[in-house]
Amino acid sequence: MNIKTKFQLSFMMFLEFFIWGGWFVTLGTFLGTNLKASGGEIAQAFSTQSWGAIIAPFIIGLIADRYFNAERILGVLHLIGAFLMYQMYQTTDFSVFYPYVLGYMILYMPTLALVNSISFNQMKDPAKEFSPIRVFGTIGWIIAGLVISYVFLWDSPESLEAGMLKNTFLMVAIASAILGLFSFTLPKTPPRVDKSEKVTISDVLGLDALKLLKDKNFLVFFISSVLICIPLAFYYQNANPFLTEIGLNNPTGKMTIGQASEVLFMLLLPLFFTKFGFKKTILVGMLAWTVRYLLFAYGNAGDLAFMLILGIALHGVCYDFFFVSGQIYTDTKAGEKYKSAAQGLITLATYGVGMLIGFWIAGQITDSLLLEDGTHTWEKIWVYPAAFAAAVFILFAIIFKNEKIEYKS
């Protein structure tokens, strides 16, 4: 791969995740502060990610893979996304905001697969070449958080009171427009499937991989993956509003520690996976969720702020040790015939079904613990996902039978 192509793909990844991190992290805080949304309404807004994940395979499988170049679809989706982001920037009422965010996420979620497809199409050895490209996505997410907290100070108490957090949507609209136009300069990635070839709903949703559920261990892992996404939803939905409400300075910037941790533990994962095996790796990931939420429950923005920072830093263990390990495990169990179908099914089950349930539960619990002065009983809110993650940990530890899984780089 030449230097020009490396730059193009790296810049594409940078903007793709700068866009996501530039508004999604602070969404809960924006909705609660600017639009006075309830916990249930905030849950609705976050659930659009799940609806996007459920609908994305249809856009990719039925349209992108059959009729149009991937880079052109990427460009069109981000240009429309820029318009929807600008509409969100101007919105002052949740009932108007919701259709825009739903439309946006239905368009954005397929772009996650498209940027991977465009990248892989240019690589001779993706196992070696993809990571150095993909890491620019994580850098983009980190930069977005740092810009919000330390450059524009949009999440400071004064800016929040002035309603400045809405500017994140304007920033992302501009970035989305840039990526939309830039996409048309990317290397050509033609359709991969003959348009005359019949594609079924089963193919699109990866339902062929349901055969893997006959394996008891894989069934336990599959159910655990769906269940662990319920406490995961609490983090995405509540972490930024929580840190903001209790008065932690530069909360969005500090949350980028989680992405930095993700990079570090991604590098450590192969060593841990090889030495301790799949079951212990997954259990460590599950346990990290419980520990993180207990740190949030009993930490504060004063002398115990280190507990909050440690909870954020555990993101790398929480995400990499469970979800990335799970992708590797799924890959080894699926075999050549069902690799793509199995990964698609897991994504649909976790980011689709699991988090959809999780966002709803998080919204209900958050609303039930709202105080008269507009603050929340955060200690109790965080104990719920901590207990749930602990229960999933115990069930997995007891039911899943240890098996040797060969790590694939």
C-alpha positions in Angstrom: 0.0 0.0 0.0 1.5 3.4 -1.0 1.8 6.4 1.3 -1.1 8.3 -0.5 -3.5 5.4 0.1 -2.4 5.0 3.7 -3.0 8.7 4.3 -6.5 8.5 2.7 -7.6 5.5 4.7 -6.1 7.0 8.0 -7.8 10.3 7.5 -11.1 8.5 6.6 -10.9 6.5 9.9 -10.0 9.7 11.9 -13.0 11.6 10.6 -15.4 8.6 10.9 -14.8 8.2 14.7 -14.2 12.0 15.3 -17.8 12.3 14.1 -19.2 9.6 16.4 -17.2 10.7 19.5 -17.9 14.4 18.8 -21.6 14.1 19.7 -22.5 10.7 21.1 -20.5 11.0 24.3 -22.2 14.2 25.4 -25.6 13.4 23.9 -27.2 12.5 27.3 -25.8 15.7 28.9 -27.1 17.8 25.9 -30.6 16.3 26.0 -30.9 16.7 29.8 -29.5 20.2 29.9 -30.6 21.9 26.6 -33.8 20.0 25.8 -34.8 19.1 29.4 -35.4 15.5 28.3 -36.4 12.8 30.8 -34.4 9.6 31.3 -36.9 7.8 29.1 -36.5 10.3 26.3 -32.7 10.1 26.6 -33.0 6.3 26.4 -35.0 6.7 23.2 -32.3 8.8 21.7 -29.5 6.4 22.6 -31.6 3.5 21.3 -31.3 4.9 17.8 -27.8 3.4 17.8 -29.4 0.0 18.2 -32.0 0.6 15.5 -29.2 1.7 13.3 -27.3 -1.5 14.0 -30.4 -3.6 13.3 -31.1 -1.8 10.0 -27.5 -1.4 8.8 -27.1 -5.0 7.5 -30.0 -4.4 5.1 -28.3 -1.2 3.7 -25.0 -3.0 3.3 -26.2 -6.4 2.2 -29.1 -5.4 -0.1 -27.7 -2.1 -1.5 -24.0 -1.4 -0.9 -22.6 -4.9 -1.7 -24.7 -5.2 -4.9 -25.2 -1.9 -6.7 -22.8 0.9 -5.8 -19.1 1.6 -5.0 -18.6 1.6 -1.2 -16.8 4.9 -1.2 -19.6 6.7 -3.1 -22.3 5.4 -0.7 -20.0 6.5 2.2 -19.9 10.0 0.7 -23.6 10.2 0.2 -24.5 8.9 3.7 -22.1 11.4 5.3 -23.4 14.4 3.3 -27.0 13.6 4.3 -25.7 13.1 7.8 -24.2 16.6 7.8 -27.6 18.0 7.0 -29.3 16.0 9.8 -26.6 17.1 12.2 -27.2 20.7 11.4 -30.9 20.2 11.9 -30.1 18.7 15.4 -27.9 21.7 16.1 -30.9 24.0 15.6 -33.4 21.9 17.5 -34.9 23.1 20.8 -37.5 20.4 21.4 -37.0 16.7 21.9 -40.0 15.7 19.8 -38.4 17.5 16.8 -34.9 16.2 17.7 -35.8 12.5 17.8 -36.7 11.9 14.1 -33.4 13.6 13.1 -31.2 11.5 15.4 -33.1 8.3 14.4 -32.6 9.1 10.7 -28.9 10.0 11.3 -28.1 6.7 13.1 -29.8 4.6 10.5 -27.5 6.3 8.0 -24.4 6.4 10.2 -24.2 2.8 11.5 -23.7 1.3 7.9 -20.7 3.6 7.4 -18.8 1.6 10.1 -18.9 -1.4 7.8 -18.2 0.7 4.7 -15.0 2.2 6.1 -13.8 -1.3 6.9 -14.7 -2.6 3.5 -12.9 0.3 1.7 -9.8 -0.3 3.9 -9.7 -4.1 3.5 -10.1 -3.7 -0.3 -6.7 -1.9 -0.4 -4.8 -4.4 1.8 -2.8 -7.5 0.9 -2.5 -8.6 4.5 -5.3 -7.0 6.7 -4.0 -8.8 9.8 -0.9 -6.6 9.7 -2.1 -3.6 7.8 -5.5 -2.8 9.4 -4.6 -2.0 13.0 -2.2 0.9 12.1 -5.1 2.4 10.0 -7.9 1.7 12.5 -6.0 3.3 15.4 -6.5 6.7 13.7 -10.2 6.2 14.4 -9.6 5.9 18.1 -7.3 9.0 17.9 -10.2 10.8 16.2 -12.6 9.9 19.0 -10.0 11.1 21.6 -9.4 14.4 19.8 -13.1 15.1 19.6 -13.4 14.8 23.4 -10.3 16.9 24.1 -11.6 19.6 21.7 -15.0 19.7 23.5 -13.5 19.9 27.0 -10.2 21.7 26.6 -10.4 23.9 23.5 -14.0 25.1 23.4 -14.9 24.3 27.0 -18.4 23.4 25.9 -19.0 21.1 28.8 -17.9 23.5 31.5 -20.7 24.6 34.0 -20.8 28.1 32.5 -21.0 26.8 28.9 -23.7 24.3 29.8 -25.8 27.0 31.4 -25.5 29.0 28.3 -26.5 26.1 26.1 -23.2 25.9 24.3 -23.1 22.1 24.1 -25.3 22.2 21.0 -22.2 23.4 19.1 -21.0 19.8 19.2 -23.6 19.1 16.5 -22.3 22.0 14.3 -18.7 20.8 14.7 -19.8 17.2 13.7 -21.9 18.5 10.8 -18.8 20.3 9.4 -16.7 17.1 9.9 -19.4 15.0 8.3 -19.5 17.3 5.2 -15.7 17.1 4.9 -15.7 13.3 5.1 -18.7 13.2 2.7 -16.7 15.2 0.0 -13.4 13.4 0.8 -15.0 10.0 0.3 -15.4 10.6 -3.4 -11.6 10.8 -3.6 -11.0 7.4 -1.9 -9.8 4.4 -3.8 -12.5 2.7 -5.8 -14.3 -0.1 -4.0 -16.7 -1.7 -6.4 -19.7 -3.9 -5.4 -18.6 -7.4 -4.1 -21.8 -9.3 -5.0 -23.2 -10.0 -8.5 -26.5 -8.0 -8.6 -28.2 -11.0 -10.3 -27.2 -13.2 -7.4 -30.1 -13.9 -5.0 -29.6 -12.7 -1.4 -32.0 -13.7 1.3 -32.9 -12.0 4.6 -31.1 -14.9 6.3 -27.9 -14.0 4.5 -28.2 -10.3 5.4 -28.8 -10.9 9.1 -26.3 -13.7 9.5 -29.1 -16.1 10.5 -27.2 -19.1 9.0 -24.9 -18.8 12.0 -27.8 -19.8 14.3 -26.6 -23.3 13.7 -23.7 -22.5 16.0 -26.1 -22.2 18.9 -26.3 -26.0 19.0 -22.9 -25.8 20.6 -23.7 -25.4 24.4 -20.6 -23.3 25.1 -21.3 -20.9 22.2 -25.0 -20.6 23.3 -23.8 -19.6 26.8 -21.4 -17.1 25.3 -24.1 -15.7 22.9 -26.7 -15.2 25.8 -24.0 -13.7 28.0 -23.0 -11.3 25.2 -26.6 -10.0 25.0 -27.0 -9.7 28.8 -23.6 -7.9 29.3 -24.8 -5.2 26.9 -27.5 -4.2 29.4 -24.9 -2.8 31.9 -22.9 -1.5 28.9 -25.8 0.7 27.9 -25.7 2.4 31.3 -22.1 3.6 30.6 -22.9 5.1 27.1 -26.1 6.7 28.3 -25.3 7.9 31.8 -21.5 8.4 32.2 -21.2 11.9 30.8 -24.4 13.3 32.5 -23.2 11.7 35.7 -19.7 13.2 35.6 -21.1 16.6 34.6 -23.8 16.6 37.3 -21.5 15.8 40.2 -19.1 18.5 39.1 -16.0 16.7 37.6 -14.1 19.3 35.6 -13.7 18.6 31.8 -15.7 15.4 31.9 -15.7 14.8 28.1 -12.0 15.3 27.9 -11.4 12.9 30.9 -13.6 10.3 29.3 -11.1 10.0 26.4 -8.9 8.2 29.0 -11.2 5.2 28.2 -10.2 5.3 24.5 -6.5 5.5 25.3 -7.0 2.6 27.6 -8.7 0.7 24.8 -5.6 1.1 22.6 -3.3 -0.1 25.4 -5.3 -3.2 26.3 -5.9 -4.1 22.6 -2.1 -4.5 22.4 -2.0 -6.5 25.7 -5.0 -8.7 24.7 -3.1 -11.3 22.5 -0.6 -11.9 25.4 -3.4 -12.3 28.0 -5.5 -14.4 25.7 -2.7 -16.8 24.8 -1.5 -17.2 28.4 -4.8 -17.4 30.3 -7.3 -18.6 27.7 -10.6 -17.5 26.5 -12.8 -18.1 29.6 -10.5 -16.3 32.0 -10.1 -13.4 29.6 -13.9 -13.0 29.2 -14.4 -13.3 33.0 -11.9 -10.5 33.6 -13.8 -8.3 31.1 -17.1 -9.0 32.9 -15.6 -8.4 36.4 -14.2 -5.1 35.1 -17.8 -3.9 34.4 -18.8 -4.6 38.0 -15.7 -2.9 39.4 -16.1 0.1 37.2 -19.7 0.7 38.3 -18.9 0.3 41.9 -16.1 2.9 41.5 -18.7 5.3 39.9 -21.2 4.5 42.7 -18.8 5.4 45.6 -16.4 7.9 44.0 -16.9 11.6 43.9 -15.6 14.7 42.2 -13.5 15.7 45.2 -11.0 13.6 47.2 -12.3 10.4 45.6 -12.1 11.6 42.0 -9.3 9.1 41.4 -12.0 6.4 41.6 -14.0 8.0 38.8 -10.8 8.2 36.6 -10.0 4.6 37.4 -13.5 3.6 36.4 -13.1 5.4 33.1 -9.7 3.8 32.5 -11.2 0.4 32.9 -12.9 0.8 29.6 -10.1 -0.9 27.8 -10.5 -4.0 29.9 -14.3 -3.9 29.8 -14.5 -3.6 26.0 -11.4 -5.4 24.7 -11.4 -8.4 27.0 -15.0 -9.1 26.4 -16.0 -7.9 23.0 -12.8 -8.3 21.0 -12.1 -11.7 22.7 -15.7 -12.6 21.8 -15.1 -11.7 18.1 -12.0 -14.0 18.1 -13.9 -16.8 19.8 -16.7 -16.4 17.3 -14.2 -16.5 14.5 -12.7 -19.8 15.6 -16.1 -21.4 16.2 -17.7 -20.4 13.0 -15.3 -21.9 10.4 -14.8 -20.5 6.9 -18.4 -20.9 5.8 -20.1 -18.9 8.6 -17.4 -16.4 9.6 -19.2 -13.3 8.3 -22.6 -14.5 9.2 -21.5 -15.3 12.8 -19.9 -11.8 13.3 -23.0 -10.2 11.9 -25.3 -12.2 14.2 -23.2 -11.3 17.3 -23.3 -7.6 16.3 -27.0 -7.7 15.7 -27.6 -9.5 19.1 -25.3 -7.1 21.1 -25.4 -3.6 19.6 -28.9 -4.3 18.3 -31.0 -6.3 20.8 -28.9 -6.2 23.9 -28.2 -2.5 24.0 -31.8 -1.7 22.9 -33.0 -3.5 26.1 -30.1 -1.9 28.1 -30.9 1.7 27.1 -34.6 1.2 28.0 -33.8 -0.2 31.4 -31.2 2.5 32.1 -33.8 5.2 31.2 -36.4 3.7 33.5 -34.0 3.4 36.5 -32.5 6.9 35.9 -36.0 8.4 35.9 -37.0 6.5 39.0 -34.1 7.9 41.0 -34.5 11.6 39.9 -34.7 14.0 42.8 -36.9 17.1 43.1 -34.0 19.4 42.5 -33.2 17.8 39.2 -30.2 15.8 40.4 -30.1 12.0 40.7 -29.3 9.4 43.3 -26.3 8.2 41.3 -25.0 5.7 43.9 -28.1 3.6 43.5 -28.2 4.1 39.7 -24.7 2.6 39.3 -25.3 -0.3 41.8 -27.9 -1.8 39.4 -25.5 -2.4 36.4 -22.8 -3.5 38.8 -25.0 -6.2 40.3 -26.3 -7.2 36.9 -22.7 -7.6 35.5 -21.8 -9.6 38.6 -24.7 -11.9 38.0 -23.7 -12.5 34.4 -20.1 -13.1 35.6 -21.3 -15.8 38.0 -23.5 -17.5 35.5 -20.8 -17.6 32.8 -18.2 -18.8 35.3 -20.4 -21.7 36.4 -22.0 -22.8 33.0 -19.3 -22.1 30.4 -17.0 -25.1 30.1 -13.3 -24.2 29.7 -12.0 -24.9 26.2 -8.8 -24.2 24.4 -9.1 -21.5 21.7 -6.3 -20.7 19.4 -5.7 -17.0 19.0 -5.8 -15.8 15.4 -3.9 -12.5 14.7 
